[in-house]
Amino acid sequence: MINVPLAVLDLAPVAAGTTAGDALRHTTELARRTEELGYHRFWVAEHHNMPAIASSAPAVLLAHLAAHTSRIRLGSGGVMLPNHAPLVVAEQFGTLEALHPGRIDLGIGRAPGTDQVTALALRRTMEGLSAEGFPRELADLMNYFSGEQPGPITATPGRGEQPAIWLLGSSGFSAQLAGLLGLPFSFAHHFSAQHTLPALALYRQSFRPSRWLEKPYAMVAVNAVCAETDERAEWLAGPAALSFLKLRSGRPEPLATPEEAAAYPYTDLEREFVAQRREGQATGSTETVRRQLTDLLERTGADELMLTTLVYDIDDRVRSYQLIAEQVAGGLRRSA
């Protein structure tokens, strides 16, 4: 049995009554604290046109986080490639890698991380959103780092300063592509739990050894809210469930307070939606979260777990990661 590294995915949540600046300062505090607690890596996600999420510019935010930490790996979970020219991504993350060598991860996603109207405002073309366009743009990006890009263009920084490249996914497409390219793969179990096991199986079946990896390496992202009691954790998790419900119904809002979430008049259909969203995640006391994460490891065989904790108050967010680091992490192991 081997210990499983733990990582953090943060969305820089904008809580009701606060500002985007508050959210970014809280994310900075969380990066510092999770580094102290021994977490292996800290990623931020790219989203746009979402009032509850302030992490719309991962490269900029990562530069700030790198200046306020010293050891923890930092990365994007992810940069949504359809929104950007590959050369721009190569230059941005080449700069980060040049400034902080050996600490930068470039997680790449295929979805735009927003609605199509906003995606067009970002890129003004739908080409990169297609299944055909994504592998070609990914190849261009990787070639900018390696210097194998045909033509006169050189990414500076970029060439020779390649961060660790990951593919992210919530279905089988990126899983298979990551396997074929021999790249590490991170699966979004936190919002696509029904596809986790098929995607991981496809990744491992498709894997070809590469200059980056000799064997598959899979990380699974999971919602995790840990508190002193199950009841307290369920209370803290209420705003995230309500936020996701409103997002899916086209009514995105800043993250509600636990009191507001508890008072929300859920319909039976909405309660069923929230219950499905919670399946396979980790919410509860340290004993409950240990059992839930152990079960996830047994089912997925993940090489690493990435925890995302969306709660209203930054102190509760830090406390959740602290409890898991100090009372849960030591017992999380998988077969070699």
Residue pairs with C-beta under 8 A, 6 or more apart in sequence:
1 333
1 334
1 335
1 336
2 333
2 334
2 335
2 336
3 329
3 330
3 332
3 333
4 297
4 302
4 303
4 304
4 305
4 332
4 333
4 334
5 40
5 41
5 303
5 304
5 305
6 39
6 40
6 304
6 305
6 306
6 307
6 324
6 325
6 329
6 332
7 39
7 40
7 41
7 42
7 43
7 219
7 304
7 305
7 306
7 307
8 30
8 31
8 34
8 39
8 41
8 42
8 43
8 306
8 307
8 308
8 321
9 43
9 44
9 45
9 77
9 190
9 221
9 306
9 307
9 308
10 27
10 30
10 31
10 42
10 43
10 44
10 45
10 55
10 308
11 44
11 45
11 47
11 52
11 53
11 54
11 55
11 308
11 310
12 20
12 23
12 24
12 26
12 27
12 44
12 53
12 54
12 55
12 61
13 23
13 26
13 52
13 53
13 54
13 255
13 310
14 20
14 22
14 23
14 51
14 52
14 53
14 54
14 254
14 255
15 22
15 23
15 239
15 254
15 255
15 257
15 312
15 313
16 253
16 254
16 255
16 256
16 257
16 260
16 312
17 254
18 254
20 54
23 54
24 54
24 61
24 64
26 314
26 317
27 44
27 54
27 55
27 61
27 65
28 64
28 65
28 68
29 314
29 318
30 42
30 314
30 317
30 318
30 321
31 42
31 65
31 68
31 69
31 72
31 74
32 68
32 69
33 318
33 321
33 322
34 42
34 72
34 321
34 325
35 42
35 69
35 70
35 71
35 72
37 321
37 322
37 325
37 326
38 325
38 329
39 72
39 321
39 325
40 72
40 73
40 304
41 72
41 73
41 74
41 75
41 105
41 306
42 65
42 69
42 72
42 73
42 74
42 75
43 74
43 75
43 76
43 77
43 78
43 105
43 107
43 306
44 55
44 58
44 61
44 62
44 65
44 75
44 76
44 77
45 53
45 55
45 58
45 76
45 77
45 78
45 113
46 55
46 56
46 57
46 58
46 76
46 78
46 79
46 80
46 83
46 109
46 113
47 53
47 55
47 56
47 113
47 114
48 56
48 83
48 112
48 113
48 114
48 118
48 119
48 122
49 114
49 115
49 118
49 252
50 114
50 247
50 252
51 252
51 253
51 254
52 243
52 247
52 252
52 253
52 254
52 255
55 61
58 76
58 78
58 79
59 76
59 79
59 89
59 92
59 93
59 95
59 96
62 74
62 75
62 76
62 96
62 104
63 95
63 96
63 99
65 74
66 74
66 96
66 99
66 100
66 103
66 104
71 103
72 103
73 103
73 104
73 105
73 164
74 96
74 100
74 103
74 104
74 105
75 104
75 105
75 106
75 107
75 163
75 164
75 166
76 93
76 105
76 106
76 107
76 108
77 107
77 168
77 186
77 221
77 306
78 106
78 107
78 108
78 109
78 166
78 168
78 186
79 89
79 93
79 106
79 107
79 108
79 109
80 109
80 110
80 111
80 112
80 113
81 89
81 108
81 109
81 110
81 128
81 134
81 137
81 138
81 141
82 110
82 111
82 112
82 119
82 123
82 128
82 129
82 133
82 134
82 137
83 112
83 113
83 114
83 119
83 122
83 123
83 128
84 122
84 123
86 137
86 138
86 140
86 141
86 144
87 140
87 144
87 153
87 155
87 158
89 106
89 141
90 141
90 144
90 145
90 155
90 158
91 155
91 156
91 157
91 158
93 104
93 106
93 158
93 163
94 144
94 145
94 155
94 156
94 157
94 158
94 159
94 161
94 162
94 163
95 157
95 158
95 161
96 104
96 163
97 104
97 157
97 161
97 162
97 163
98 157
98 161
101 161
104 163
104 164
105 163
105 164
105 165
105 166
106 163
106 164
106 165
106 166
107 166
107 167
107 168
107 186
108 138
108 141
108 165
108 166
108 167
108 168
109 168
109 169
109 174
110 134
110 168
110 169
110 173
110 174
111 170
112 118
112 119
112 122
112 129
114 122
116 126
116 129
119 126
119 129
120 126
127 133
128 134
128 137
131 173
135 177
138 167
138 177
140 149
142 162
142 165
143 149
143 150
144 153
144 155
144 158
144 159
145 155
145 158
145 159
145 160
145 161
145 162
145 165
146 159
146 162
147 154
147 159
147 160
149 155
164 184
164 212
165 183
165 212
166 178
166 183
166 184
166 185
166 186
166 219
167 174
167 175
167 177
167 178
167 181
167 183
167 184
167 185
167 186
168 174
168 185
168 186
168 187
168 188
169 175
169 178
169 185
169 186
169 187
169 188
169 199
170 187
170 188
170 191
170 192
170 195
170 199
171 192
171 195
171 199
172 195
172 198
172 199
172 202
174 185
175 185
175 187
175 199
175 200
175 202
175 203
175 206
176 202
176 203
176 206
178 184
178 185
178 203
178 206
179 185
179 202
179 203
179 204
179 205
179 206
179 207
179 208
179 216
180 206
180 207
180 208
181 208
181 210
182 207
182 208
182 209
182 210
182 211
182 212
182 213
183 210
183 212
183 213
184 212
184 213
184 217
184 218
184 219
185 200
185 203
185 216
185 217
185 218
185 219
186 218
186 219
186 220
186 221
186 306
187 195
187 196
187 199
187 200
187 203
187 218
187 219
187 220
187 221
188 221
189 196
189 220
189 221
189 222
189 280
189 281
189 296
189 300
190 221
190 222
190 223
190 281
190 308
191 244
191 277
193 279
193 280
193 281
196 220
196 280
196 299
196 300
197 299
197 300
200 218
200 220
200 300
200 301
200 302
203 216
203 218
204 216
204 218
207 213
207 215
207 216
209 215
216 303
217 303
217 304
218 300
218 301
218 302
218 303
218 304
219 302
219 303
219 304
219 305
219 306
220 296
220 300
220 302
220 304
220 305
220 306
221 305
221 306
221 307
221 308
222 280
222 281
222 282
222 293
222 296
222 305
222 306
222 307
222 308
223 237
223 240
223 278
223 281
223 282
223 283
223 307
223 308
223 309
223 310
224 281
224 282
224 283
224 289
224 293
224 307
224 308
224 309
224 320
224 324
225 233
225 236
225 237
225 240
225 282
225 283
225 284
225 309
225 310
225 311
225 320
226 233
226 282
226 283
226 284
226 285
226 286
226 289
226 309
226 319
226 320
226 321
226 323
226 324
226 328
227 233
227 235
227 236
227 284
227 285
227 316
227 319
227 320
227 323
228 285
228 323
229 285
230 283
230 284
230 285
230 288
233 283
233 284
233 285
233 288
233 289
233 320
234 283
234 284
235 258
235 262
236 258
236 311
236 312
236 316
236 320
237 278
237 283
237 311
238 256
238 258
238 261
238 262
239 255
239 256
239 257
239 258
239 260
239 261
239 310
239 311
239 312
240 255
240 310
240 311
241 261
241 274
241 277
241 278
242 256
242 260
242 261
242 264
242 274
243 252
243 253
243 255
243 256
243 310
244 274
244 277
245 270
245 273
245 274
245 277
246 252
246 253
248 273
255 310
255 312
256 264
256 312
257 312
258 312
266 274
280 296
281 292
282 288
282 289
282 292
282 293
282 296
282 307
283 289
283 292
284 292
286 323
286 324
286 327
286 328
289 323
289 324
289 328
290 327
290 328
290 331
290 332
293 305
293 328
293 332
294 331
294 332
296 302
296 305
297 305
297 332
297 333
297 334
298 334
301 334
301 335
302 334
303 334
305 332
307 321
307 324
309 317
309 320
309 321
311 317
311 320
